Amino acid sequence: MDLARLFVAYGFLCPRDGQKVVAGRCKCGYSPKRRIFNVLQKESLRALADVHKLGQRPGLIILPTGSGKTRIAAEDAKAFRAQCLLYVAHTQEILDVAQSELEAVFGAGNVTRHTTRSTLQQLNTVNITTIQLLRRNLKWIQSNTFDYLVVDEFHHAAAKSYRDLIEWAEISFLLGLTATPFRGDRQDIATLCNQNILVEFELRSGIDQGVLSPYHYFGCFDDVDYSKIQHNGERYDIRDLEKALIIPERDKAVIQKWREHADEKPTLAFCCSHRHAKRVAEAFNDSGIAADYYVSSTTVADRKGLVGRFQSGNLKILCVVDVMNEGVDLPFVECLLFLRPTESKRIFYQQLGRGLRKYVGKSHCVAIDFIGNFRNAFRLVEYQSLLPHFSDEPMWGSRTSANSKQILNLPLGCEVHFDDRVVDIFARQALDPRYATRHNIGKILIYQYMKLGARLGRSPTKKDVDRNMLLASDIYMLMFGSWQNFERIMGVNERGSH
């Protein structure tokens, strides 16, 4: 046995990411002999134990992507002594992860993954299935059959199929799991759990606690005019997007930025359509970089083959469309390419989360985002706070003492870089009364000021801002009350330095 394996065997190293075990635990929460939990999992299991003592029926766990929600469900169901557990999600990829975790706790012989009506009539201790199959076959199952129900990716539970299931099931306990409780239609999914949120940790908590990897984010200017692309109020027209995004010049720019920031790193590229994913893969292949695409029409056998080649290093780039936004465990991914407009906070978090799982030799994840003048692009500044909910109220004023560190505070080890032309896009959108909030404008003003300061090598003066910035000093005075108030927030003393 070599030294590394010896350390793993005795619990000094984590086999997945080589981390040292401190005080009997590995930061990533993985142990070959004992199921050692990370900090977020421990808090969740304590909260679940308390809620069971109180006899409460439902509970909602909100944890960041990659922090181990499925393991929490498996361990709690075992401790609950569930006699007939039902685990439901909406994609096979999510169920792949769930099956692995549940089998580790209950044993493979006690877990059945249902794919047909006939197997649903032969239930096991643990039963895993999609909401689609269950919806079609609820009438064949007694409503009091299950005693413990787990709904993964609970933000989807606002859909009628899930609501019908929750209303139908006569269960002892309902556990909802999600990393992204916010929805575009603003429906409050917590009402489905009687507002009983057991724990709620934001993404930054996972990074600060060492459970997740930090990220280095590069917001690159994208020379695509989205004002000419049809938008229905919710999303851009796919055909119009394809025409704008599938062009040789953009392909070259994407490959150039990848080589600059993430050369040779295993990369997930998020595309707008099947055609777009295929085209991006072809462009990388033509440049001598092994790439392929993985979409909803990819067969199960081909999916396994693609993931195997990706993990082995035979593929450097895997181009995807939606199917890998949720529930996929690819901890070896070290780079993310955002090649489509990020139109919601939920999508941004889901896609960023694909690269934040810990892995051996992985110090951080690189995220390369191509940002044009698409709707709400300026909200990307807001998303970097990595909090589950955001206030539109200002963080400054006569009664507050907020400073720039509080407003632009990144998790440990994280970096964010925006091209100057991207900041100009943010500035123009922030002035649009249809979209702007004081909170967002304030962040953009501070980011703009700090970037100018880095270029000048000193704290910019009021005149510097007026000469160099799209958003001039009068906007600063309007937002912060006066230029002096703004300098106080930035920590600028009378000599003009920090």
C-alpha positions as CSV (number, residue, x, y, z in Angstrom):
1,M,0.0,0.0,0.0
2,D,1.4,3.4,-0.9
3,L,1.6,6.3,1.5
4,A,-1.5,8.1,0.1
5,R,-3.6,5.0,0.4
6,L,-2.3,4.4,3.9
7,F,-3.4,7.9,4.9
8,V,-6.8,7.3,3.4
9,A,-7.2,4.0,5.2
10,Y,-6.5,5.6,8.5
11,G,-8.7,8.6,7.9
12,F,-6.0,11.2,7.5
13,L,-6.9,12.1,4.0
14,C,-10.1,12.3,2.1
15,P,-10.1,10.0,-0.9
16,R,-12.1,12.4,-3.1
17,D,-10.0,15.6,-2.6
18,G,-7.0,14.7,-0.5
19,Q,-8.0,17.1,2.3
20,K,-6.6,16.6,5.7
21,V,-9.0,15.5,8.4
22,V,-9.1,18.1,11.2
23,A,-10.3,17.0,14.6
24,G,-11.8,13.8,13.2
25,R,-13.6,15.2,10.2
26,C,-12.9,16.0,6.6
27,K,-14.1,19.4,5.3
28,C,-15.8,17.8,2.3
29,G,-17.7,15.5,4.6
30,Y,-16.6,12.2,3.0
31,S,-15.1,9.3,4.8
32,P,-14.4,5.8,3.5
33,K,-15.3,4.0,6.8
34,R,-17.4,6.5,8.7
35,R,-20.0,8.8,7.2
36,I,-18.4,12.1,8.5
37,F,-20.6,15.1,7.9
38,N,-19.7,18.6,7.0
39,V,-20.8,21.6,9.1
40,L,-23.9,22.3,7.1
41,Q,-25.0,18.6,7.2
42,K,-24.6,18.5,10.9
43,E,-26.7,21.5,11.4
44,S,-29.4,20.1,9.1
45,L,-29.5,16.7,10.9
46,R,-29.8,18.4,14.3
47,A,-32.7,20.5,13.0
48,L,-34.4,17.4,11.6
49,A,-34.0,15.6,14.9
50,D,-35.6,18.5,16.7
51,V,-38.5,18.7,14.4
52,H,-39.2,15.0,14.7
53,K,-39.2,15.4,18.5
54,L,-41.8,18.1,18.1
55,G,-43.9,15.9,15.9
56,Q,-44.0,18.4,13.0
57,R,-44.9,16.8,9.7
58,P,-43.1,18.9,7.0
59,G,-39.7,20.6,6.8
60,L,-37.6,22.4,4.2
61,I,-33.8,22.2,4.0
62,I,-32.1,25.0,1.9
63,L,-28.4,24.3,1.3
64,P,-26.1,25.3,-1.4
65,T,-25.5,23.1,-4.4
66,G,-22.8,20.5,-3.7
67,S,-23.1,20.5,0.1
68,G,-24.7,17.1,0.5
69,K,-28.5,17.5,0.7
70,T,-29.2,13.9,-0.5
71,R,-27.0,12.4,2.2
72,I,-29.0,14.4,4.8
73,A,-32.2,12.9,3.5
74,A,-30.9,9.3,3.6
75,E,-29.4,9.6,7.1
76,D,-32.5,11.3,8.5
77,A,-34.9,8.7,6.9
78,K,-32.8,5.9,8.5
79,A,-32.9,7.6,11.9
80,F,-36.6,8.2,11.5
81,R,-37.0,4.4,10.9
82,A,-38.9,5.0,7.7
83,Q,-40.8,1.8,6.7
84,C,-41.6,2.9,3.1
85,L,-39.7,5.9,1.8
86,L,-40.5,7.7,-1.5
87,Y,-37.8,9.8,-3.1
88,V,-39.0,12.0,-6.0
89,A,-37.3,14.3,-8.5
90,H,-37.8,15.4,-12.1
91,T,-34.7,14.1,-13.8
92,Q,-32.8,10.8,-14.0
93,E,-29.5,12.5,-13.3
94,I,-30.8,13.6,-9.9
95,L,-32.0,10.1,-9.2
96,D,-28.6,8.7,-10.0
97,V,-27.1,10.6,-7.1
98,A,-30.0,9.8,-4.8
99,Q,-29.8,6.1,-5.5
100,S,-26.1,6.0,-4.7
101,E,-26.6,7.8,-1.3
102,L,-29.7,5.8,-0.3
103,E,-28.0,2.5,-1.1
104,A,-25.0,3.5,1.0
105,V,-27.4,4.0,4.0
106,F,-30.1,1.4,3.5
107,G,-28.2,-1.2,1.5
108,A,-28.7,-1.9,-2.2
109,G,-31.3,-4.7,-1.6
110,N,-33.6,-2.3,0.2
111,V,-33.6,0.3,-2.6
112,T,-35.7,0.1,-5.8
113,R,-35.6,2.6,-8.6
114,H,-38.9,2.5,-10.4
115,T,-39.2,3.0,-14.1
116,T,-42.5,1.3,-14.9
117,R,-46.0,1.0,-13.5
118,S,-45.4,-2.7,-12.7
119,T,-42.4,-2.0,-10.4
120,L,-44.4,0.6,-8.6
121,Q,-46.8,-2.1,-7.5
122,Q,-43.9,-4.0,-5.9
123,L,-42.6,-1.4,-3.3
124,N,-39.4,-1.7,-1.3
125,T,-38.2,0.1,1.9
126,V,-36.8,2.9,-0.3
127,N,-38.5,3.8,-3.6
128,I,-37.0,6.2,-6.1
129,T,-38.8,7.6,-9.1
130,T,-39.5,10.6,-11.2
131,I,-42.5,12.8,-10.7
132,Q,-43.5,12.2,-14.3
133,L,-44.0,8.4,-13.7
134,L,-45.6,8.9,-10.4
135,R,-48.1,11.4,-11.7
136,R,-49.4,8.9,-14.3
137,N,-49.7,6.1,-11.7
138,L,-50.9,7.6,-8.4
139,K,-54.3,6.0,-8.9
140,W,-52.7,2.5,-8.6
141,I,-51.1,3.3,-5.2
142,Q,-52.8,3.6,-1.8
143,S,-52.4,7.1,-0.4
144,N,-51.2,5.8,3.0
145,T,-48.5,3.5,1.4
146,F,-45.5,5.8,2.2
147,D,-44.5,7.2,5.6
148,Y,-41.6,9.4,4.5
149,L,-41.6,11.6,1.4
150,V,-38.5,13.4,0.0
151,V,-39.0,15.9,-2.8
152,D,-35.7,16.9,-4.3
153,E,-35.2,20.3,-6.1
154,F,-38.2,21.5,-4.1
155,H,-38.4,24.8,-5.9
156,H,-40.2,22.7,-8.6
157,A,-42.9,21.7,-6.1
158,A,-45.1,24.7,-7.0
159,A,-46.0,22.7,-10.1
160,K,-49.4,21.0,-10.1
161,S,-47.9,17.5,-10.3
162,Y,-46.0,18.0,-7.1
163,R,-48.9,19.8,-5.3
164,D,-51.1,16.9,-6.2
165,L,-48.6,14.4,-4.8
166,I,-48.2,16.3,-1.5
167,E,-51.9,16.7,-1.1
168,W,-52.5,13.0,-1.9
169,A,-49.8,11.4,0.3
170,E,-50.9,10.4,3.8
171,I,-47.3,10.5,5.2
172,S,-45.6,11.0,8.6
173,F,-43.0,13.3,7.3
174,L,-42.3,15.4,4.2
175,L,-38.8,16.7,3.5
176,G,-38.1,19.3,0.8
177,L,-34.6,19.8,-0.4
178,T,-33.4,22.8,-2.5
179,A,-30.4,25.1,-3.2
180,T,-32.5,27.7,-5.0
181,P,-35.8,28.5,-3.2
182,F,-36.4,31.6,-5.3
183,R,-38.7,31.3,-8.4
184,G,-39.2,33.6,-11.3
185,D,-43.0,33.6,-10.7
186,R,-42.4,34.6,-7.0
187,Q,-44.4,31.7,-5.7
188,D,-43.5,30.9,-2.1
189,I,-42.6,27.2,-2.0
190,A,-42.2,27.3,1.8
191,T,-46.0,27.4,2.1
192,L,-45.9,23.8,0.9
193,C,-43.9,23.0,4.1
194,N,-46.1,25.2,6.4
195,Q,-43.3,27.8,6.3
196,N,-41.2,25.3,8.3
197,I,-37.7,26.1,7.0
198,L,-35.3,24.0,9.2
199,V,-32.0,25.4,7.9
200,E,-31.2,28.0,5.3
201,F,-27.5,28.4,4.3
202,E,-26.5,30.5,1.4
203,L,-23.9,29.6,-1.2
204,R,-21.3,31.8,0.4
205,S,-21.6,29.9,3.7
206,G,-20.6,26.7,1.9
207,I,-17.5,28.4,0.5
208,D,-16.5,30.2,3.7
209,Q,-16.9,27.0,5.7
210,G,-14.6,25.1,3.2
211,V,-17.4,22.8,2.1
212,L,-17.3,24.2,-1.4
213,S,-14.5,25.4,-3.6
214,P,-14.1,29.2,-4.2
215,Y,-14.5,30.6,-7.7
216,H,-12.7,33.1,-9.9
217,Y,-15.3,34.8,-12.1
218,F,-14.5,36.6,-15.3
219,G,-17.2,38.7,-16.8
220,C,-16.1,39.1,-20.5
221,F,-17.6,41.6,-22.9
222,D,-19.8,39.9,-25.5
223,D,-20.3,41.9,-28.7
224,V,-23.9,40.7,-29.3
225,D,-26.7,43.2,-29.5
226,Y,-29.6,41.6,-27.6
227,S,-31.8,44.6,-28.2
228,K,-32.5,43.1,-31.7
229,I,-33.4,39.7,-30.3
230,Q,-37.1,38.9,-29.6
231,H,-38.0,38.6,-26.0
232,N,-41.4,37.4,-24.7
233,G,-41.1,38.9,-21.3
234,E,-39.6,35.8,-19.7
235,R,-36.9,34.6,-22.1
236,Y,-35.3,35.3,-25.4
237,D,-36.5,33.5,-28.6
238,I,-34.2,30.5,-29.1
239,R,-34.1,30.8,-32.9
240,D,-33.1,34.5,-32.6
241,L,-30.5,33.6,-30.0
242,E,-29.0,30.9,-32.3
243,K,-28.6,33.4,-35.1
244,A,-26.8,35.9,-32.8
245,L,-24.7,33.4,-30.9
246,I,-23.7,30.9,-33.6
247,I,-21.1,32.9,-35.5
248,P,-17.4,32.1,-36.1
249,E,-16.2,35.3,-34.5
250,R,-17.9,34.5,-31.2
251,D,-16.6,30.9,-31.3
252,K,-13.0,32.3,-31.7
253,A,-13.5,34.7,-28.8
254,V,-14.9,32.0,-26.5
255,I,-11.9,29.7,-27.3
256,Q,-9.4,32.5,-26.8
257,K,-10.9,33.4,-23.4
258,W,-10.9,29.8,-22.4
259,R,-7.2,29.4,-23.3
260,E,-6.4,32.6,-21.4
261,H,-8.2,31.7,-18.1
262,A,-8.7,28.0,-18.0
263,D,-6.5,26.2,-20.6
264,E,-6.7,22.4,-20.2
265,K,-9.2,22.5,-17.3
266,P,-12.2,20.2,-17.6
267,T,-15.0,22.5,-18.6
268,L,-18.8,22.6,-18.7
269,A,-20.1,25.0,-21.4
270,F,-23.7,26.1,-20.9
271,C,-25.4,26.7,-24.3
272,C,-28.7,28.1,-25.4
273,S,-29.9,25.2,-27.6
274,H,-29.0,21.8,-29.0
275,R,-27.7,23.4,-32.2
276,H,-25.6,25.8,-30.2
277,A,-24.1,23.1,-28.1
278,K,-23.2,21.1,-31.1
279,R,-21.7,24.1,-32.8
280,V,-19.6,25.1,-29.8
281,A,-18.3,21.5,-29.5
282,E,-17.3,21.5,-33.2
283,A,-15.5,24.9,-32.8
284,F,-13.4,23.5,-29.9
285,N,-12.6,20.3,-31.8
286,D,-11.6,22.3,-34.9
287,S,-9.1,24.1,-32.6
288,G,-7.6,20.8,-31.4
289,I,-9.5,20.8,-28.1
290,A,-11.5,17.6,-27.4
291,A,-15.1,18.5,-27.0
292,D,-18.6,16.9,-27.2
293,Y,-22.2,17.8,-26.4
294,Y,-24.7,16.4,-23.9
295,V,-28.4,17.3,-24.3
296,S,-31.8,16.0,-23.4
297,S,-32.0,13.8,-26.6
298,T,-28.7,12.1,-25.7
299,T,-29.3,8.4,-24.9
300,V,-28.7,7.0,-21.4
301,A,-25.8,4.9,-22.8
302,D,-24.2,7.8,-24.5
303,R,-24.6,10.0,-21.4
304,K,-22.6,7.5,-19.3
305,G,-20.0,7.3,-22.0
306,L,-19.7,11.1,-22.3
307,V,-19.3,11.5,-18.5
308,G,-16.7,8.7,-18.4
309,R,-14.6,10.3,-21.2
310,F,-15.0,13.7,-19.5
311,Q,-13.9,12.4,-16.1
312,S,-10.9,10.5,-17.6
313,G,-9.7,13.6,-19.4
314,N,-10.4,12.4,-22.9
315,L,-12.9,15.3,-23.2
316,K,-11.9,18.8,-22.1
317,I,-15.2,20.5,-23.0
318,L,-18.7,19.2,-22.5
319,C,-21.3,21.4,-24.0
320,V,-24.7,21.1,-22.3
321,V,-28.2,22.5,-22.5
322,D,-30.3,22.6,-19.2
323,V,-29.8,18.9,-18.4
324,M,-26.9,19.5,-16.0
325,N,-28.2,22.6,-14.2
326,E,-29.4,20.4,-11.3
327,G,-28.5,17.3,-9.4
328,V,-25.4,16.2,-11.3
329,D,-22.3,15.3,-9.3
330,L,-19.2,16.2,-11.4
331,P,-16.7,17.4,-8.7
332,F,-13.8,17.2,-11.1
333,V,-15.1,20.2,-13.2
334,E,-12.8,23.1,-12.9
335,C,-14.2,25.6,-15.4
336,L,-17.6,26.8,-16.4
337,L,-18.4,28.7,-19.6
338,F,-21.6,30.7,-19.6
339,L,-22.4,31.1,-23.3
340,R,-26.0,32.1,-23.1
341,P,-27.6,35.1,-21.3
342,T,-28.1,34.4,-17.6
343,E,-31.7,35.5,-17.2
344,S,-32.4,34.6,-13.6
345,K,-30.7,34.3,-10.2
346,R,-31.8,30.7,-10.0
347,I,-30.1,29.7,-13.2
348,F,-26.9,31.6,-12.3
349,Y,-26.7,29.8,-8.9
350,Q,-27.4,26.4,-10.4
351,Q,-24.9,26.7,-13.1
352,L,-22.2,28.2,-10.9
353,G,-22.8,25.4,-8.4
354,R,-21.8,22.8,-11.0
355,G,-18.2,23.7,-10.5
356,L,-17.9,24.3,-6.8
357,R,-17.7,20.7,-5.5
358,K,-14.4,19.8,-3.9
359,Y,-11.9,17.6,-5.7
360,V,-8.3,16.5,-5.4
361,G,-5.9,19.1,-6.8
362,K,-8.7,21.6,-7.4
363,S,-8.0,25.0,-5.7
364,H,-10.8,26.9,-7.3
365,C,-13.3,26.9,-10.2
366,V,-13.0,29.3,-13.1
367,A,-16.2,30.8,-14.3
368,I,-16.1,32.6,-17.7
369,D,-19.3,34.5,-18.4
370,F,-19.9,36.2,-21.8
371,I,-22.0,39.3,-21.0
372,G,-23.8,41.4,-23.6
373,N,-26.6,44.0,-23.2
374,F,-29.2,41.3,-22.4
375,R,-32.0,42.1,-20.0
376,N,-31.0,42.4,-16.3
377,A,-27.3,41.8,-17.1
378,F,-26.5,44.4,-14.4
379,R,-28.0,42.0,-11.8
380,L,-24.9,39.8,-12.1
381,V,-23.2,42.3,-9.8
382,E,-25.9,41.5,-7.2
383,Y,-25.6,37.8,-7.6
384,Q,-22.0,37.9,-6.6
385,S,-23.1,38.5,-3.0
386,L,-24.3,34.8,-3.1
387,L,-27.2,35.3,-0.7
388,P,-30.5,33.6,-1.0
389,H,-32.6,36.7,-0.9
390,F,-31.8,40.3,-1.7
391,S,-33.3,43.5,-0.5
392,D,-34.0,46.4,-2.9
393,E,-33.5,48.8,0.0
394,P,-30.3,50.9,0.0
395,M,-27.5,49.8,2.3
396,W,-26.5,53.3,3.2
397,G,-27.9,56.6,4.4
398,S,-27.9,58.7,7.5
399,R,-28.9,55.8,9.7
400,T,-26.6,53.2,8.4
401,S,-22.8,52.6,8.5
402,A,-22.4,50.3,5.5
403,N,-19.0,50.3,3.8
404,S,-17.7,49.1,0.5
405,K,-16.5,45.8,2.0
406,Q,-20.0,45.0,3.2
407,I,-21.5,45.9,-0.2
408,L,-19.0,44.1,-2.4
409,N,-18.0,41.3,0.0
410,L,-17.0,38.1,-1.7
411,P,-16.6,34.7,0.0
412,L,-13.1,33.6,1.0
413,G,-10.8,32.9,-1.9
414,C,-13.2,34.2,-4.5
415,E,-12.4,36.8,-7.2
416,V,-14.6,38.7,-9.6
417,H,-13.4,40.6,-12.6
418,F,-15.5,42.5,-15.1
419,D,-14.3,44.0,-18.4
420,D,-14.6,47.7,-18.5
421,R,-17.1,47.5,-21.4
422,V,-19.2,45.1,-19.2
423,V,-19.3,47.7,-16.4
424,D,-20.5,50.2,-19.0
425,I,-23.4,47.9,-19.9
426,F,-24.2,47.6,-16.2
427,A,-24.1,51.4,-15.8
428,R,-26.4,52.0,-18.7
429,Q,-28.9,49.4,-17.5
430,A,-28.8,50.7,-13.9
431,L,-30.0,54.1,-15.1
432,D,-33.0,52.5,-16.8
433,P,-36.0,53.1,-14.5
434,R,-37.6,49.9,-15.7
435,Y,-35.0,47.8,-14.0
436,A,-32.9,49.8,-11.6
437,T,-33.0,49.6,-7.8
438,R,-30.9,51.7,-5.4
439,H,-29.2,48.5,-4.2
440,N,-28.0,47.5,-7.6
441,I,-27.0,51.0,-8.7
442,G,-25.0,51.4,-5.5
443,K,-23.0,48.2,-6.1
444,I,-22.3,49.2,-9.7
445,L,-21.1,52.7,-8.6
446,I,-18.8,51.2,-6.0
447,Y,-17.4,48.6,-8.4
448,Q,-16.9,51.3,-11.1
449,Y,-15.0,53.5,-8.6
450,M,-12.8,50.7,-7.4
451,K,-11.9,49.7,-10.9
452,L,-10.9,53.2,-11.8
453,G,-8.8,53.4,-8.6
454,A,-7.0,50.2,-9.6
455,R,-6.2,51.8,-13.0
456,L,-5.0,55.1,-11.4
457,G,-3.1,53.6,-8.6
458,R,-4.9,55.8,-6.0
459,S,-8.4,56.8,-4.8
460,P,-10.2,58.6,-7.6
461,T,-11.3,62.2,-7.0
462,K,-14.6,63.6,-7.9
463,K,-13.0,65.1,-11.1
464,D,-11.5,61.7,-12.0
465,V,-15.0,60.1,-11.9
466,D,-16.5,62.8,-14.1
467,R,-13.7,62.5,-16.7
468,N,-13.5,58.7,-16.9
469,M,-16.8,57.2,-15.8
470,L,-20.2,56.7,-17.6
471,L,-21.9,57.2,-14.3
472,A,-20.6,60.6,-13.1
473,S,-20.3,62.2,-9.7
474,D,-23.8,63.6,-9.7
475,I,-25.2,60.1,-9.6
476,Y,-22.9,59.3,-6.7
477,M,-24.2,62.3,-4.8
478,L,-27.8,61.4,-5.6
479,M,-27.3,57.8,-4.3
480,F,-25.1,58.5,-1.3
481,G,-26.3,61.9,-0.2
482,S,-23.1,63.7,-1.0
483,W,-19.6,63.0,-2.4
484,Q,-18.3,63.2,1.2
485,N,-20.7,60.5,2.3
486,F,-19.5,58.3,-0.5
487,E,-15.8,58.8,0.4
488,R,-16.6,58.0,4.0
489,I,-18.2,54.7,2.9
490,M,-15.1,54.0,0.7
491,G,-12.8,54.8,3.7
492,V,-11.1,57.6,1.8
493,N,-9.4,60.1,4.3
494,E,-8.8,63.8,3.8
495,R,-5.6,63.1,1.8
496,G,-7.5,61.1,-0.8
497,S,-6.1,57.7,0.2
498,H,-7.5,54.5,1.8
